[in-house]
Amino acid sequence: MRRISIITLIVLLLGLPFPSYCIENGQQEPPSVSAQTAILIEANSGEVLYEKKSDEKAYPASITKIMTALIAIENGDLDKIVKVSQNAVGVEGSSIYLEKGERISLRDLVYGLMLRSGNDAAIAISEEIGGSVEKFVIMMNKKARELGAYNTHFMNPNGLHHPEHYTTARDMAIISKAAMENSEFKEIAKAKSWVTNRGEGKYNYFYNKNKVVYQYEGGTGIKIGFTKAAGRTLVASSERNGMELICVVMNAPDWFQDTYKLMDYAYNQYENITVINGQRPIKVVRIWNGNKDFVFIGTKEDVICPIKKESESKISVEYVLPDDKKAPINRWQEAGHLKVYVNDNYLFSSPLYYMEDID
């Protein structure tokens, strides 16, 4: 991974703009795919590397369960034992064969949801976390709006077909990016198998239906889906050489082939550039009524930008900083944001933080 040189303190104090950075070379066309709608993003920045009708409404089928799992992990205790209700028994489609009154950990339910695509597990999870399926669906739609997935509407936690249960490839990339930023979710999504302890004669071994984790170099997840109305849907993730990708294909007859072609294209054509080094001072803000007159501002982590290897691209950064601030200030308190542009086109933003305590 190539790195941009550190800005000197003089540049910081003078508030000079961040220098541009250019890369030269030629380009290759992205591959054609069978998917009706698709998108490929670099997961750290969220930059779109490929898209095809990515804002077109589509039925998600079981990739719905990405949201179900994320809400369960964020709102539940994975070690809690859940008592299965009659509602979660005999649900159509993929199943982990829950029985009424069975006691099973929430963790096992989430693994069963993600690896085996258990529709019954989705119902049991929603009743445990939301109190009812209906209340859980409200949580799903609220979370979608919070993440910026505004063209998504859920009607159930498992993705069984409903005409008003829809999303877009772009929205699923947004949801999946948030999910994969959760370390517990990521650990579950990339698992090739999981063994439960439900007792003799029960379905105790879950292997992952998502072939990405077996077949694709650097594959890290995340979920497959299928209904007759939705066709084949797949959200896949992978990581190589410090670049993490999330690919969504919907109504894709050649779902895995589409995904592998798109990810291969990205790894062959793009590389990550470190625009800003994390936890290094890059700007200063004046402080009033404090034990210091100025405070440094920086990012918590490296700010990464994917750029085509064989192209000429100019990266520039715009800083949106707070006005002069009164003390006290806490270290890592948010302090504006930066915007990254490539060839004068806005790409993404990243938060800035105060880098020390000021009393």
N, C-alpha and C positions, 0 to 999 in steps of 0.2 A: 504494500500500500504506500503510495507516494504521499509526502507530507509538505504542506506549505510552511515556510519559515516563520518563526515566532516574531510577532510585531515588537519592536523596541519600545521601551518606556517613553521615549520622546514622542513617538507616534501616538501613543496612548494619550499623553497629556495634551498634545496639540489637537487631538480629535480628528486626525487626518483619516480619510477613507481607507478602507481595507484594500490592499493592492489586488489587481486582477491577476488571474492565473490562466494561462493558455496551454492547450494541448493540440497538437496538429496530427492529422492523418486522414484516411478515407472512410466510407461507411458501407454497411451491408444491410440489405433489406430483411425485415423480420419474416419468419416463416408463415405460411398460410395454415389455418387451423380449421377443424370441423365444427368447433363450438359456435353456437348461435351468438353468444356474447362472452367476452373474456377480458381479463385485465392482468397485467403483471406489474408488480411494484417492488422497489427496493425497500426493505422493511424498516430500516433505520430512519431514512428521510421521508418515506412515503412517496418518493418520486415515481411517476408512472413511466415504465419502460416500454410498455406495449398496451394497446387497448383495441377492442373491437366491440362496438355497440355497448360500451360498458355501463351506460345509463339506461339501457332498455330493460323494462320490467320483465322479470323471469321468476319461475317457481324454484325455490331452493332445495326442496326435498330435505334430506337428512343433514345437509350442511347447516341447517337451522340449529343443530345440536351444539355447534360452536358457541352460540350465545347461551344456550341452556347450561352448558358446562361452565362457562365463564361466570355466570350469575351464581351458580352453585358454589363455586370456589370462593368467590368474593363475599358471599353472604352466609355460608354455612361452615360447620366444623366437619371436616372430612373424616374424622375419626368417630363421629357420632353414629350410633346405631339407629337405623330407620326401620320402623314397622311398616310393612307393605300392606296397602289397602286393596280392597276388591277392584277398585278402579284401575289399578296398575297390573292386573292379571289378565292375560289373554288378549293383550293389545295386538292389533293386526300388524303384519310386517315383521321386520327384524326384532329379535327378542333375546333376552337372557333368561327367560322362563322363570319369572318371579312367581311366588305362590302367596296366597292370602295369609297374612299373619307372619310371614317370614321376616326375620330380623337380619339386616344386612347393613354394612357400613356405607355411609355416604360416599366414601372413597371408592368402594367397589362398584357402587352405582354409576359414578362418573366414569370409571374405567369401562364399565359395560356399555355406557352411553357412547363413549368416544371410539373404543376399539371395535365393539360388536354392533354398534349402532342400535342399541336396544330401545325400541319405542316404549316398552314397559318401564325401563329405567328412567326415561324422560318423565313419565307420569309420576313415578315415585319421587323423583327429585323435585318436581314442581310442587307436589303436595307438601313435601317436607320444608322447602324453602319459602314458598309463597302462601302456604296454608290451603291453597286450592289451585287447580290448573288455571282457572280464570284469573286469579290474582297474580299468579306467576307470569302469565302472558302480559299483564299490565307492566310488570317489572321488565320484561324483555323489550317491550316497545319504548318504555322510558329510557332504558339503557341505550337503545339504538339512537334515539334522539340526542342523548348526551354525547355520544361518540361522533355525531354528525352524519349518521346513516339515515338521512331524511326520506329516502325513497323506499324504505323498508316497512312492512307491516306484518307482524306475526299474529297468528290465530291459535297456535298450539306450540308445545315445546319440542315436538319430534319431527315436524316437517311433513306429516301426512297431508295429502293434498286438500286444500281449501282454496276456492277462487280468490279470496281476500288475503291469502297468505303468500306474500311476494317480497322480492328484494331486487337488487341489481348487482352486477358483478363488482361495480365500484364500492357499493355499500358493504358487500361481503369482504372485500379487501380491507376496508376500514375496520370492520368488526374483528376480522382475523388478526390484523396488526395489533389491535388492543389485546386480544386474547393471548397472542404469542409473546407479548411483553410481560405477561404474568408467568413467573417461573414455575409455579405449580401446574398451571395449564400446559405449559410447554413440555414439562416432564411427562405428563400423561399423553399428550398428543404424539410424542415421538416414540412411545413405548411400542415394541414389537409384540409384546405379550404381557399378560397379567394373570396371576394366580390368586383366586379368592379362597376363603375358608368357609364356604357356605354349608358344608356338611356332605356326608356320603350320599351319592346318588344325584347330587345337584350339579348344575353347570358351573364348574369351578375354573376352567381354563379359558381365558379370552385371548385370542390372537387378533392382531390388528388387520382389518379389512383393507386398510389404505396401503397399497403396494409401494407407494413412494418411499416409505421407511425401509423397505427391503431392496428395492430395485435401483433407486436413484442415488448416485454418489452425493453424500452430504444431506440426504433427505431427512427432514425433521418433523414431518406431520403433513396436513392436519386432519381432514375429514372428507369422506366420500358420501354421495347421496344418489338415490334413484327413486323416481316414481314414473308412471306412464306419462303423466302430464308434464313433469319437469324434465324428463330425459335423464341423462347421466350428468351429475354435477360433481365437481371436485375442487376443493381448496387444498393446495399443496404448498409446502415450504421447504426450503433447503438453504444450506450455508456452505460457502466455499471461499477461501482466501479473504475472510473478513467481510464478505458481501452476503447478506441474507435476503432471500427473495420470497415473495408470496405471490402465488399464481392462482387465479380463479377462472375456471371454465364452466359454462352452464349450457345445458342442452347440447352436450358434446359427445357424439357417437364414439369418437376416438379420444376419450377423456385423458387417459394417461399419456398417449402419444403426443397429444396437443401440449400437455403440460411439460413433458420432457423437452420437446422442441423449443418451446418458449424459454424455458430456463437455460437450456444449452446456449441459445442465442444470446441471452443476457450475459452469461458468464464469458462467452467468447468475445462479446462486443463492448462490455463495460468494465470499468474498474472504479474502485472507491478512492476519492481524494479527501484527505483530511483538510477541511476548510479552516477549522478552529481547533486548537488543542484544548482539551478539557482541563478545568481547574488551573488555568493560566490567566492572569489579568489581561484584559483586552480594552477596557474603557475605564474612565473614572467619573464619578458623580460628586458634586459638592454636597457637603453635609453641614447643616446648621445646628448649633447648640449641642455639639457632641465633643467627645474628647479628641477627635480628629476632624480636620477640615474636608478631607476627601476620602472616598472609599472606592476600592477597585470593584469592577464588575466582570464576570466571566461566565462560562458554561460549566455545568457539572461534569459533562462527558464530552468527548470529541464530537465535533459536528462533521458528519460525513456526507459527501455528495457523490453519487455515481455519475460518471462521465464516459461517453463513448471513447474507447481507446483510439479509434481511427477516425477522429474528427477534430475540427478546430473549435474549441469551446472556451469561452471567457466566463469565469466565475467572479461575481462581485457580491458584496455583503452590505446591507443597509442596517443601521442600528436604530431601534426605536427605544429611546431611553427615558426614564422618568425625569421630571423637573427636579430642581434642587430639593433635597430631602432633609427633614428634621430628624435628629436622633430621638429615641434609640432605634437601632437597626440590628436585625439578627442575621447572622451568617446563613447563607443559602435561602434567604428571603427573596422572593421573585422581584426582579428589577427590570422590567421591560422585556424585549425580545429582539432577535436579529432575523432578518429576511435574507435568504440566499437566492440569487438570480444566476441563471446561465444564459449567456447571450442576451441579456436584458429581459429575459422571461422569468417571472417569479416562479420559484420551485417549491420552497417550503420555509417555515419559520421554526425557530428554536428558542426556548426561554433563556433569559439571562438572570443571573443571581448576584446579590451582594456577597463578597468573598470574605468578609470579616464582621465581627460584632463591633458596633459603635455605641458607646454609652452616652 
